[in-house]
Amino acid sequence: MSSFQTHCQESIRIFGKPYEGVHRWLDEFMGTEGYGMRHRKLRHHLEGIKQVRELFGGEAGEVARRHIISDLKEEGWTEDDHFPENQKDYVVMGLFCWRHKEK
């Protein structure tokens, strides 16, 4: 699983700075009651990228896209697959992280 540090290091390598705020915002619900590791459906899609652009600016949207792609690949998604548009689409695509479901 990609960690906060991994996402920040990737951002430094690609974009020249860590963009901690973007990564924290995308993963804000990680580990929280009711979501745990199933938080990705909330912001890991095109609507989430749009929100990042509104909150953090244009380049931050590209940082968010890279973060989301890294996480989606952990779910078995490939770049040939459709990019999730919103929370509903994320779930319909089968990307809702059931294998990490808390017991």
N, C-alpha and C positions, 0 to 999 in steps of 0.2 A: 504494500500500500504506500502510495506517495505521501511523504510527510511534509509538514510545513517547511522544514529546512530544505527538503528536496525541491519543492516548488520554488522557493526563494533562490536557490543555487541555479536552477534552470533559467529563471528570469534574469539573473545577473549575467549568465553566459549568453543569452539571446538578446536581452534588452538593455543590459548595462547597469541595471539596478534591481534590488530584490522585490520591490512592490509588495511589501509585507501586508499593507492594508487590503489590497485586492485579495490576496490568498486567505487572510483572516475572514474577510467578508464572505467569500465563496464557501468556506468551511465553517461558518459561524455555528451551525447546528450539529456539527460532528460531535458524537459522544453525548449528546443531550438526551434527556428522557423523551421517549417517543420516536426518536430518529436514530440515535447511535450512528452506525456507519451507513445507514440508509438516508443520510442527509442530502446526498447528491441530487436527488430528484428535485430539490427545492430551487437550486440556482445553477446547476450544471447543464445549461442549455442556452439557446439563442436569446431567450428573454432575459436570462441572467447576465449574458454578455452586454445586452442593451442597458441593463441597470448599472453594470459596472462602468460603462462609458458615461452615463449620466452622473454617477457619483464621483468618479476618479479621473475622467478625461479619456480622450481618444486612444492613446497608446495602451492605456490600461485595459481596454477592450481586447486588444490582441494578447495581452498577458493572460487575461481570463480565458480566452479561447485556448491558449497553449496549456494552461492548468487543466481545463476541462478535457482536452484531448488526452492528456497524460492519464487522467483518472478514468476516462471512458475505455481506454485500452486495457486497463485492469479488469474491466467488466466484459472483455471479449469483443468490443467494438473495434472496427478497422476504419481507416480513412476512406475506404470505398463505400462504407455504410452511410446512410442518411444521418445527418447531424440533428440531434433532438431539438425541437422548436421550443418546447415548454415542458412544464411538469407532467402534464397528461401524456404528451408524446414520449417523454423519457420512460414512463411506466409502460406504455403500450409497446414500446420497442423491446421490452424485456430487460431494460437496464436497471430496474429497481433492485437494488443490491440485497436480494433475499439471502444469499449465502452468508452474509455478515449479520443476519438478524440475531439480536440478543435473545437469550433464553430467559 
